[in-house]
Amino acid sequence: MTAQGSSIPTGNFRLLVADDWKDYELLDSGEGRKLERYGDYRFDRPDAQALWPSTTPRDSWKPDAIFAAGGDKSEDDERGAWSFPSGSVPENWPVAWNGLVANARCASFRHLGLFPEHSVHWSWAAERIKRAARPVRVLNLFGYTGMMSLACAQAGAEVVHLDASPKSIGFGRDNQASSDLDDRPIRWICDDAMKFLQREIRRGRQYDGVILDPPKYGRGPKKEVWQLSEGLDELLGNVRTVLTPDPLFVILTIYAVRLSYLSVGQTLASHLSGLGGGLEWGEMTLKESRSDRLLPTAVYARWGSDLFGQYSS
Ligand SMILES: C[S@@+](CC[C@H](N)C(=O)[O-])C[C@H]1O[C@@H](n2cnc3c(N)ncnc32)[C@H](O)[C@@H]1O
């Protein structure tokens, strides 16, 4: 130790960059906004992380749709309304990634029906499923658009996809049909994540891979309250219990709460100790297509049986 404190170089910290898209592009960001292309349409949305000046002046952005924040304008308040200056945005339209097709749409709460920054985890999970060369069972909790479920099924896994919202389950099924994966074994379940895990533990059902993208606050179908700060530790304990003796991966992503990746990573590490393998963690980002600037979107931690490093468990 020196009088200046110490600095720890970590081998397991990674900035993940979702730069593997043709149908999606982050065109510019700045002044608390971002300009993106989803397929043929351009969208101007709020983004509290984009504190810097935009590369091109905002009045030259020419978006097809603009989301104006309502509510208290804080990062966690996603209320507001869309406007459509070009009048050309359809109700939904296809956005493709690696053979999968999501039906994008201007959803309430400023979303567009898919989260492009997640592609870094879709390909990471798919790679491990293919490499395992054995039957693989995957559980996708808080699954919403279903793109992760589709990527795992496309790679050959049997998937259980869970979300508390019947509407979200409908979107996931539509994406399965648009991706021509109707013949793949995906069970779409509308349930509360914690209750479902407790039931799976009682039934002795196990999974080789688990993905979780829990919101800060949510409700199960029977109004069960989900609160990340209260529930994450118990949820991860349950995830550990439903893992097979020889699991492949666990992926945890968190939006909307400004938790450090260290908090997320160390919590996951504490639940997976003794499993072998290793962990990596950091931030998920989108790269501007016309500059090197990275826009942070979420924190993540993921465990892989094939990983090795400082935080091997
Ligand atoms: C952040 S989104 C997940 C996005 C997803 N990773 C994707 O790429 O589409 C959170 C999802 O959690 C669901 N949810 C909220 N509370 C829940 C609960 N108690 N049990 C299960 N799902 C819940 C919501 O319906 C929502 O679809």
The ligand as a Tripos MOL2 file, in Angstrom:
@<TRIPOS>MOLECULE
LIG
   27    29     1     0     0
SMALL
NO_CHARGES

@<TRIPOS>ATOM
      1 C1        -36.2160   -4.7120  -18.0910 C.3       1 LIG1
      2 S1        -37.5630   -5.6440  -18.7640 S.3       1 LIG1
      3 C2        -36.6850   -6.9920  -19.4400 C.3       1 LIG1
      4 C3        -36.2280   -6.7750  -20.8460 C.3       1 LIG1
      5 C4        -35.6820   -8.0320  -21.5370 C.3       1 LIG1
      6 N1        -34.3730   -8.3690  -21.0360 N.3       1 LIG1
      7 C5        -35.5950   -7.8750  -23.0480 C.2       1 LIG1
      8 O1        -34.4940   -7.8220  -23.5990 O.co2     1 LIG1
      9 O2        -36.6300   -7.8000  -23.6600 O.co2     1 LIG1
     10 C6        -38.3140   -6.2330  -17.3130 C.3       1 LIG1
     11 C7        -39.4850   -7.2170  -17.5050 C.3       1 LIG1
     12 O3        -39.7710   -7.7590  -16.2090 O.3       1 LIG1
     13 C8        -41.1590   -8.0510  -16.1350 C.3       1 LIG1
     14 N2        -41.5270   -8.1740  -14.7060 N.ar      1 LIG1
     15 C9        -41.7310   -7.1840  -13.8020 C.ar      1 LIG1
     16 N3        -42.0160   -7.6910  -12.5730 N.ar      1 LIG1
     17 C10       -41.9780   -9.0470  -12.7210 C.ar      1 LIG1
     18 C11       -42.1820  -10.1280  -11.8160 C.ar      1 LIG1
     19 N4        -42.5010   -9.9140  -10.5440 N.pl3     1 LIG1
     20 N5        -42.0230  -11.3860  -12.2950 N.ar      1 LIG1
     21 C12       -41.7250  -11.6110  -13.6030 C.ar      1 LIG1
     22 N6        -41.5280  -10.6190  -14.5090 N.ar      1 LIG1
     23 C13       -41.6680   -9.3610  -14.0700 C.ar      1 LIG1
     24 C14       -41.8270   -6.9110  -16.8770 C.3       1 LIG1
     25 O4        -43.1070   -7.3080  -17.3670 O.3       1 LIG1
     26 C15       -40.8030   -6.6250  -17.9930 C.3       1 LIG1
     27 O5        -41.1760   -7.2750  -19.1860 O.3       1 LIG1
@<TRIPOS>BOND
     1     1     2 1
     2     2     3 1
     3     2    10 1
     4     3     4 1
     5     4     5 1
     6     5     6 1
     7     5     7 1
     8     7     8 2
     9     7     9 1
    10    10    11 1
    11    11    12 1
    12    11    26 1
    13    12    13 1
    14    13    14 1
    15    13    24 1
    16    14    15 ar
    17    14    23 ar
    18    15    16 ar
    19    16    17 ar
    20    17    18 ar
    21    17    23 ar
    22    18    19 1
    23    18    20 ar
    24    20    21 ar
    25    21    22 ar
    26    22    23 ar
    27    24    25 1
    28    24    26 1
    29    26    27 1
@<TRIPOS>SUBSTRUCTURE
     1 LIG1         1 GROUP 0 **** ****
